[in-house]
Amino acid sequence: MSVSVRQNLPSKPSDVTALPVPGAAPRVERPRLSADDWERAALELIALEGVAAIAVEPLAKRLNVTKGSFYWHFTSRDALLESAIKRWEADDRGDVLERVGAGVEPRERLSRLIRLTSRTLQTHQIMAALLKSVDHPVVGPVMERVTAQRLHFLAEIFEAAGLEKAEAQHRARLAYTAYVGFMQLALAKQLPRISRGEFDMYVEHIVKLLVPDAAGASS
């Protein structure tokens, strides 16, 4: 007479679907992925292939897990996309504020900012990809907010240098559009390589153009 035994299966989706085999060596199971893991994987894929590449199945394959893990954390592809780019927004803003510093004089802050944003970093690759998808209903509002925050950050630097509010805003727009153009050309490898000394001279030149020698100057 045979007896069937019902196994108590876990209620949550698992990234490991195979059941243990009696007598086999213990298997080291991969921990269940967190929402953070999915967000970071999505950002890596955005940096490499753009927003259109984000889909559940390719990401699951990339992470070597089942799709069930995804649906434990997110209800849809757009829910993941929104969560991932909000993470990028927060991380990017925090990284800039930490590296540029709020306690240094305006010229030095601007110099640090130019040097930081001139480097080819993953955050710049992500931003370039997002700029190509600003018509997406999830991406558009985030990029609008990011642009406003960055312009405000730059305007504060110029106001601290002694410029009137309106002039500070004008120079913030000039500096930001120059940054976006520089970033796009650098990522497309369309900028000629220059030496470290030439780059230092470039940074100094930009700072002199944007920050007045005398507080309150308008040219």
C-alpha positions as CSV (number, residue, x, y, z in Angstrom):
1,M,0.0,0.0,0.0
2,S,1.5,3.3,-1.1
3,V,1.2,6.5,0.9
4,S,1.4,9.9,-0.7
5,V,2.9,12.7,1.3
6,R,2.0,16.3,0.5
7,Q,5.1,18.6,0.8
8,N,4.7,22.0,2.4
9,L,5.9,24.3,-0.4
10,P,7.0,27.9,0.3
11,S,4.4,30.6,-0.3
12,K,6.8,33.0,-1.8
13,P,8.3,32.6,-5.3
14,S,11.8,31.2,-5.2
15,D,14.8,31.7,-7.5
16,V,15.8,28.1,-7.0
17,T,13.1,25.6,-8.2
18,A,14.9,22.3,-7.9
19,L,14.0,20.1,-4.8
20,P,16.8,18.4,-2.9
21,V,17.6,14.9,-4.0
22,P,17.9,12.3,-1.2
23,G,21.5,11.2,-0.6
24,A,22.9,14.0,-2.8
25,A,25.5,16.4,-1.6
26,P,24.1,19.6,0.0
27,R,23.4,22.3,-2.6
28,V,24.4,25.9,-2.0
29,E,21.3,27.8,-2.9
30,R,21.4,31.3,-4.3
31,P,19.7,33.8,-2.0
32,R,16.4,35.2,-3.3
33,L,17.0,38.4,-5.1
34,S,15.9,41.7,-3.6
35,A,14.2,44.6,-5.3
36,D,17.6,46.4,-5.1
37,D,19.1,43.6,-7.2
38,W,16.5,44.0,-9.9
39,E,16.8,47.8,-9.9
40,R,20.6,47.7,-10.3
41,A,20.3,45.1,-13.1
42,A,17.8,47.3,-14.8
43,L,20.1,50.4,-14.6
44,E,23.0,48.4,-16.0
45,L,20.9,47.3,-18.9
46,I,19.7,50.9,-19.5
47,A,23.3,52.1,-19.6
48,L,24.2,49.5,-22.1
49,E,21.1,49.2,-24.4
50,G,18.6,52.0,-23.4
51,V,15.2,52.1,-21.9
52,A,13.6,49.9,-24.6
53,A,15.7,47.0,-23.5
54,I,14.1,46.7,-20.1
55,A,11.8,43.6,-20.1
56,V,11.2,40.9,-17.4
57,E,12.5,37.9,-19.3
58,P,15.8,39.3,-20.5
59,L,16.5,40.6,-17.0
60,A,15.7,37.3,-15.4
61,K,18.1,35.6,-17.8
62,R,20.7,38.2,-17.0
63,L,20.3,37.5,-13.3
64,N,20.0,33.8,-13.8
65,V,16.7,33.5,-12.0
66,T,13.0,32.7,-12.8
67,K,10.5,35.4,-13.6
68,G,8.7,34.6,-10.4
69,S,11.3,36.5,-8.5
70,F,10.5,39.6,-10.4
71,Y,6.7,39.5,-9.7
72,W,7.4,39.1,-6.0
73,H,8.8,42.7,-6.0
74,F,7.2,44.5,-8.9
75,T,3.8,44.4,-10.6
76,S,5.0,45.3,-14.0
77,R,7.9,46.3,-16.2
78,D,7.1,50.0,-15.8
79,A,7.0,49.6,-12.0
80,L,10.5,48.3,-12.1
81,L,11.6,51.1,-14.6
82,E,10.2,53.8,-12.3
83,S,11.8,52.4,-9.2
84,A,15.1,51.9,-11.0
85,I,15.4,55.5,-12.3
86,K,14.3,57.0,-9.0
87,R,17.1,55.0,-7.4
88,W,19.5,56.5,-10.1
89,E,18.1,60.0,-9.4
90,A,18.8,59.7,-5.6
91,D,22.2,58.0,-6.0
92,D,23.4,60.5,-8.6
93,R,22.3,63.5,-6.6
94,G,23.9,62.2,-3.4
95,D,27.1,61.4,-5.3
96,V,27.4,64.9,-6.8
97,L,26.7,66.6,-3.5
98,E,29.2,64.5,-1.7
99,R,32.0,64.9,-4.2
100,V,31.4,68.6,-5.0
101,G,30.9,69.7,-1.4
102,A,28.8,72.5,0.0
103,G,31.4,74.2,2.2
104,V,33.9,75.3,-0.4
105,E,34.0,78.6,-2.3
106,P,32.0,78.8,-5.6
107,R,34.9,78.6,-8.0
108,E,36.2,75.5,-6.4
109,R,32.7,73.9,-6.4
110,L,32.3,74.6,-10.1
111,S,35.7,73.3,-10.9
112,R,35.0,70.0,-9.0
113,L,31.6,69.7,-10.7
114,I,33.2,70.1,-14.2
115,R,35.8,67.5,-13.4
116,L,33.3,65.1,-12.1
117,T,30.8,65.4,-14.9
118,S,33.6,65.2,-17.6
119,R,34.4,61.6,-16.6
120,T,32.7,58.7,-18.4
121,L,30.7,57.1,-15.6
122,Q,27.8,54.7,-15.6
123,T,25.5,57.4,-14.3
124,H,26.2,59.5,-17.4
125,Q,25.5,56.6,-19.6
126,I,22.1,56.1,-17.9
127,M,21.3,59.8,-18.2
128,A,22.1,59.8,-21.9
129,A,19.8,56.8,-22.4
130,L,17.0,58.4,-20.4
131,L,17.3,61.7,-22.4
132,K,16.5,59.6,-25.5
133,S,13.3,58.4,-23.9
134,V,11.9,61.6,-22.3
135,D,8.6,60.9,-24.1
136,H,8.1,57.8,-22.1
137,P,5.4,58.4,-19.4
138,V,7.6,57.0,-16.6
139,V,10.9,58.6,-17.7
140,G,9.6,62.0,-18.6
141,P,8.6,63.2,-15.2
142,V,11.8,62.0,-13.6
143,M,14.0,63.7,-16.1
144,E,12.0,66.9,-15.8
145,R,12.6,66.8,-12.0
146,V,16.3,65.9,-12.4
147,T,16.9,68.8,-14.8
148,A,15.1,71.3,-12.5
149,Q,17.2,70.1,-9.5
150,R,20.5,70.4,-11.4
151,L,19.7,73.8,-12.7
152,H,18.8,74.9,-9.2
153,F,22.1,73.4,-7.9
154,L,24.1,75.3,-10.5
155,A,22.2,78.6,-9.9
156,E,23.0,78.4,-6.2
157,I,26.7,78.2,-7.0
158,F,26.5,81.3,-9.2
159,E,24.5,83.2,-6.6
160,A,27.1,82.3,-4.0
161,A,29.7,83.8,-6.3
162,G,27.8,87.2,-6.2
163,L,25.6,87.1,-9.2
164,E,22.0,88.4,-9.2
165,K,19.3,85.7,-9.2
166,A,18.4,86.2,-12.9
167,E,22.0,86.2,-14.1
168,A,22.8,83.1,-12.0
169,Q,19.9,81.3,-13.6
170,H,21.1,82.2,-17.1
171,R,24.6,80.9,-16.4
172,A,23.2,77.8,-14.8
173,R,21.3,77.1,-18.1
174,L,24.5,77.8,-20.1
175,A,26.6,75.5,-17.9
176,Y,24.1,72.7,-17.9
177,T,23.6,72.7,-21.7
178,A,27.3,72.7,-22.1
179,Y,27.6,69.7,-19.7
180,V,24.9,67.7,-21.6
181,G,26.5,68.4,-24.9
182,F,30.0,67.5,-23.6
183,M,28.6,64.2,-22.1
184,Q,26.8,63.2,-25.3
185,L,29.9,63.8,-27.4
186,A,32.2,62.0,-24.9
187,L,30.0,58.9,-24.8
188,A,29.8,58.9,-28.6
189,K,33.7,59.1,-28.6
190,Q,33.5,62.3,-30.8
191,L,35.8,64.4,-28.7
192,P,39.6,64.5,-29.4
193,R,41.7,63.2,-26.6
194,I,43.6,65.8,-24.7
195,S,46.4,65.7,-22.1
196,R,45.8,66.1,-18.3
197,G,47.4,69.5,-18.5
198,E,45.2,70.6,-21.4
199,F,42.1,69.4,-19.5
200,D,43.2,71.4,-16.4
201,M,43.5,74.5,-18.6
202,Y,40.1,73.8,-20.1
203,V,38.5,73.6,-16.6
204,E,40.2,76.8,-15.5
205,H,39.0,78.6,-18.7
206,I,35.3,77.5,-18.2
207,V,35.4,78.6,-14.5
208,K,36.8,82.0,-15.5
209,L,34.1,82.4,-18.1
210,L,31.2,81.5,-15.8
211,V,32.2,82.9,-12.5
212,P,33.0,86.6,-12.3
213,D,36.2,87.9,-10.8
214,A,34.4,90.5,-8.7
215,A,31.3,89.7,-6.7
216,G,28.2,91.1,-8.3
217,A,29.8,91.4,-11.8
218,S,27.5,90.6,-14.7
219,S,30.0,89.8,-17.4
